Amino acid sequence: GAERDRPPRHRTVRDTIAWRVRLLPPDERRLFVRLAVFQGERTLDAITAVCVDGLAIDALAGATALVDKSLLHRRVGADGAITFEMLALVHEFASGELETDADAAQIRHRHARYFLELAERADAGMLGHDAPMWEDVLNTQLNNVRHALRWAFGGGDRDLGVRLVAALNLFWYWGGPHNDGRQWVRVALEHTGVCNAPTRGRLHVAAGFFGFADGDLSTARDHWQQALAAFEAANDTVRSSCVLTLIAVTYAGDADRHDEALSLADRAVRLARAHRGSERVIADALTGKGEIARSLGDDAVARGCYEQALAIVEPAGNVRYIATLRANLAFIAVHEGAHETALGLLRDALDASWKEGHRTFVACTLGELAAPELGLGHTERA
């Protein structure tokens, strides 16, 4: 059998784990088994929401007791946040116990619901200046999100799975793994008949991003137009503004659709400004309009849009966004022959990105430094 096929060392370790678990008080044992539902890190908030219902111990006391008995490991992050992890063999043992536990179905459902609620909070947060923080949160919990999706679409709760995929609509493209996003968005789109307009709109936002990434502007535009219809039906002016910006950008560089693109972008800006507290969305709309103007050679309009957007995001300290806008302004400066100005903007963007550890942006910015260096005659630096 499987147990006989294990290496002797693994059988010995497993026996030790089983012995320690047998010695646990009942509620600690139940908590230990329930903790197997997590993949990777477990926060105290997640343990409380998923595992301690009906137990006479709270998450911190229970987790600490399991740490003391070497069945759980405590980690303290750079931000001081406490998380708990299981070693692979310990997790394997606990997972086997969970399979036969009477509460297993309920625990798995709570786990999926917890990460749905986390993703929905992140979805709202990613429309604001805290987007990079939410990207980090979701990437840290990505294994738990994947586990929840496999359970949901594997017979657990398909509707919950569709909502979870939809809630991750911005994350899949901006900060998450594209391959995962493509897979789950494709699956969720097969079930749009069971979801409401806001959920359907989010799914089409995500699908549009992947069309855009593939260079298929027609497919991207079609999905985003369906998203716009869904958000308008739900009276969601903020997300309508976001999608109008995306649709407008698909016309960037198309001289025949210049007026239409700018009209859509202006409409996006007006909608965003009509909603209090949507400064990031206003900045996105202005940036989108700037991209359209820049693609058509209208440097004055583009610069004005970028400068307005920069004035919005600088006070919030969104380093990635600030660096992007400075790089955009540098492009215009080069086009206008203001090479010293361009160098200053790009060096500021490079310095900020380096300090924040945004390696991809650092690499791109290093490449962009060549144009102003050449413009100043610094061929050896370029």
C-alpha positions, 0 to 999 in steps of 0.5 A: 500500500501507499504507506509501505511504499514511503521511504523509511525516514518519511514513515518515521516522521509520519509516526512522530506526527501521528503521535503528537496529534494523538496527544493534543487536547480535542479542540487543538486536534480539531483546529490542527485538522482544519488548518489543513484546508490552507495552502501556504500562509495562514493569517490569524484573521483567516484562521478565525474566519475559517477554523475556530467556529465551535471551538473553545479556543481562539485562533491565536491561543490555538495556533500558539499551542500548535507552534509549541508542539512543532505542528505549526511554524510562526512567521513574522513578516517585514511589516510585523504581520504574523502568519503560520505555516505547516511543513510539507509532511505535517500538512500532508498528514493533516490533509489526510485527517481532513478528508475523513473529518465530518466538518470537511465540507463546511471548512472548505466552503468557509475557506473559499468564502473567506478568500472571496471576501478578501478578493472583493475587498482587494477589487475595491482597493485596486481602484484606489492608490493602495492597488500595489498593496492589494496586489502584494496581498493577493500574490501572498495568498495566491495558493489559497486562491487557487485552492478555493477555485479548484474546490469551487469549480470541482463541485463545491460552489460554482457560483462562488467560483465565478464571483471569485474569478470576477473579483480578481479581474484587475489582479489577473492582468496588473499583478497576478499570473496571466496563465492562471487568469486566462484559465479561470476567466475562460472557465467562469465565462462559461457560466455568465448566465448565472451571475449578476451584471456587476460580476459579468462586467468584471469577467469581461474586463478581465477577458478584455485585458487578455485580448489586449495583451495578445494584441487583439484589439477587436476582441478586447474592445468587444469584451470591454463594451460588454463590460460597459453595458453591464456596469451601466445597467448596475449604475456603477459610474466608477467602473463605467469610467474605467472601461470607457478609458480602456475602450478609448485606448484601443483606438489609440493611433487610429487617425480615423477614430481620433475624434471617437477615442478622445470623446470616449476619454473625455466621457471617462474623465467626466464620469470619474470626476462626478464621483467623490473619492475616485481620484485614482480613476480620474488619474487613469482616465487622464492617463488614457486620454494622454496616451491617445493624444500622444499616439496621434502626435498631440504632445500638448494635450498629452503633456497636460493630461499626464501632468494633471494625473501626476498631480493626483497620484504624487500626494498618494505616493504611488511610486509605480504610477508616478514613475510611469507618468514621469516616463511618459512626460520624458517621452514627450520631452524627447520628442520636443527636443528637451533632452535635459528635462527628459533625463531628469524625469527618467532618472527620477523614475529610475531611482524611485522604481529601484528603491521600490524593487520594480525590476521590470520598470527599472529595465524598461527605464534604462532602455529609455535613457538612451534617447535623451543621452543620444540627443545630448550627444552622449553616445558612449552613455547611450 
